[in-house]
């Protein structure tokens, strides 16, 4: 996924590159087509460990692992459709609460 988002192949993903990748996925009926999502800027902030406003491949990998671990509620190393849906719903409710503030 990181390589798909890194449109200019500079080893960093910006919010604009993430937005473009999500738009492409949504156009193909992917998960981003269904519901409003956190902004790309907020997604980057959540896992941007050096706070430079862009994601390195290492930050993306660590963030993906962290999110997987949070969603894998039975800790079996696999995500069921139910775990994925619950994890995304939880993320979206947190984003909506943050936006409402």
N, C-alpha and C positions, 0 to 999 in steps of 0.2 A: 504494500500500500504506500509506503514511504516513497518508493521510486516512482509510482504513478503520480503522486502529489508534487514531487520535485520536478516541475516542468522544465526549468532551465538547467537542471542537473548540476547545481552548485553545491549540493550536499546539505542544503537548508530548505525548509518548507516555510513559506510565509502564509499569512492569513489569506491573501489573494490566491495563492496557489491551492490552498486547501479548499477555498470556496469554489474554484474552478473544477477541482476533482469531484467535489460533492455534487455540483451541478451536473457533471457528466454521469455520475452514478445514478442520480435521481432521474435523469432523462432515460435511463435504461430500466427504470422501475425498481431500482435498488432501495435500500432501507431509508435513504435520505429523501425519498419521494413522498413518504407517508406523513411525517409529522414535522413540526417546526423543531429545529435543532438548536443547540447552543451555538453561539457565534463562533466562527473559527478563531477569532482573537481570544475568546474565553477558553476554548479548548487548548490553545497554545499556552496561555497563562497557567493552566492547570498542571502542565507537565514540563514547562520551560525552566529547567533547574538553574541555568545561568542568567535567566531574566533578560535575554537580549531580544526578545520579541519574535524569534524564529525558532524552529525545531531542527535540531541535528538528528541524524539517523539514530544515534545512541539515546537521545531524549525520547524520541518516538518509540523506540523499542522498549525502553524502561516504562514509559507511560502505558503502552499497550499491555505489558505484563502486569502492571499494577491494576489496570482495569479488569483484565481477565481474572486475576486472583480475587478481586472484590465480587465479581459476578459468579464465580464458581463456588456457590454457597455450600455445596456438599463436599467440596474439596477433593473431587475425584479426578481432576485434571482435564475434564471435558465440560463444555457448556451445552446444556440442553436449550431448546428453543424457549422454554419457560424461564430459565435462568437469564438468557439474553434479553428477553422482553422485560423481565423484572429489573434487570440492571439498567437498561436504557430508560425505563420509566422513572427509576430512582434518580438517574442523572438529570433527566428532563425536569423533574419536580424541583430539584435543587437549583437548576438554572432558572426556572420560572420564579422561584422564591427570591433568588438573587436579583432578578430583573425587576421584581415588584418593589424592591427596597428603594 
